[in-house]
């Protein structure tokens, strides 16, 4: 049995999800809190990207299992436009955040997703047994659930940091002119 991959996002996300992280934000300077918010945003983008990779693989594996069960004569390649169009997928559960940054190190996230299906090379999906595909589907679905939970946690941290920034402006602890000057330097 292969070792279980580390949780999505690894140590940087673990640090964000530590309850002490948000608790300590109130003691930091405005510049530091804004930087923490940017760091959290980057991790959320990384997790979102990873989730899209993972979900794409899961969709393909599930559709291959369905194709085999229905035996309609079409190949998986023939079905790709249908799979990629996300037919039959329910509504998105994300928070619809506008992303202003790109994923950092996408090759690491692809490697992580690939590690979820040891012994099942999805690039040769037609050669895999039903059992290996079913195992891959379970592994991917389980990882997607955990990844989504971690992503929601990071989004809550982002919201908490934004609330702290908002509180400081509202309570007069921070100055908008200083923010604009600071942002102009970045």
N, C-alpha and C positions, 0 to 999 in steps of 0.2 A: 504494500500500500504506500502510495506517495505521500509525502508530508503535505499537510494542508497549507495553502497559500496564506500569507499574512492578510489581515483585513484590508479592504480597499483603502488606498491612500496612505497606509502604513503609519509610521510614527508622527508625521506632521499632522495628520487628521486626529490621531490619538490625543495629541497635545491640545488641539482645539476643543475636543470633546470632553476633556477633563473639566469637571465643574469648577475647579479652582481657576481655570483660565479666565472665564468671564468675571468671576469674583475679583480677580486682581486688576481687571481693566479699569475699574473706578479709581485706582490709585496711580494710574499712569497719566502722562502728559497727553494733550490733544494730539500732538504729532504722533506719539506712540500708538494711541487708540486708532487713529486714521490708518496707520501702517498695519496694525493688527487686522483691521477691517479689510484692507487690500489683500493681506496674506490669506485671510479666510475666504475672500472672493476667489482667489487663485485656486485654493483647494477645492472649492465648490465647482469651479469650471473643470478642474481635473477629474473630479468624481463624475460629473455630468457626462463628460467625454467618454470616460471608461464605461459608464452605464450604457451609453449608446452603442459602443463596441460590443459589449456583452449581450445586449438585447438583440442586436443584429444576428449574432451567432446563435442565440437561443431560437430566434424566429426561423432561421435556416434549418437547425436541427429538428425542431418540431414539425416543420413543413416536410422535411424528408421522411420522418416517421409517418406522417399522414399520407404522403405520396405512396409509400410502400404499402400501407394498409389498404388504400383505395385501389392501387394498381391500375391507374387510369391510362398508363402508357406514356405519360409525359415525363420528361426528365426534370431533374432539379433545375438545370439550366433554363429549361422552358418556363419554369415557375418563378424564376428570379424577379422578373418585373412585378409580378403579383406580390411576392414577398416584400420587395423593396417599397411597394406602394402602401404597405402596412394595412392591407385589407383585413377587416375583421378585428383590428386592434381597438381596444377601448380608448376612452379619452385619456389624455396625459394627466399624470398626477403631480407634475412639477408646479412650481409657484410662478412660472412665467417670468422669471427674472431676465432682464436685459443683461447680456454678458458683454463686458467691455474688454475682457482679456481672452487670450487664447490658451489652450491647454499647454502646460509646460511638459516637455519630454514625452510626447505621445508614444514613442517606442516603448517606454516603460509600462504604460497602461496596456498596450497591446500584448506585451510579454506577460503581464499579470493575468489578463483574460485568457491567454493561451495556456497558462499554468493550471487553469481550472479544470481542464479536461485531459489529464495525463493519460497516455496510451490511446487517445482518440484524436488522430490527426484530422481535423475538420477540413483541411484542404483536399483530403482524399475521402470525403464523406460517403461516396457511393461504395467504397470498399469496406466500410465499417459494418459490423453486425448490428442487428436491432438492439441487442443487449447493450453494446457499447454506446449506441446513440441514446438509448433510454437513460443510461448512467450519465452521459454528458448532459442531457437535458435536465436531469435532476440537479446535477452539480451547478450548472449555469443558473438555474432558477433559484437555488439556495443562495448562491453568491449575489445574484441580483437583489434579492430581498435584503441581505445584509448591507450591500452597497447603498441601496435606497435609504435604509435607516440611517446610515452614517451621513449620507448627503443631507437628509432632513435635519440631522443634528448640527451639521455645519451651517445650514441655512438659519437655524435658530441662533447660532452664535453670531452670524452676520447681523441678524435682526437685533440681538442684544447689544452688539457694539454700536449699531446705528442708533438705537434707543439711547445709549449712553452719550453719544455725540449730541443727539437732539436735546437731551436733558441739559447738557452743559450750555448749549446756546439759549435754551428757554430760560434757564435759571441765571443767565448773565455771567456764567463762569468762562465763557468763550466769546470771542469776537469774530464776526463774519469777515471783517476787513483783514484780520490776521489769517483766516483760512484762505481767502483769495490770494493774499500775498504768498502764502506757503505753497498753494497749488500752482501759482505762476512760476515758482522755482523748480517744479518737477517736470 
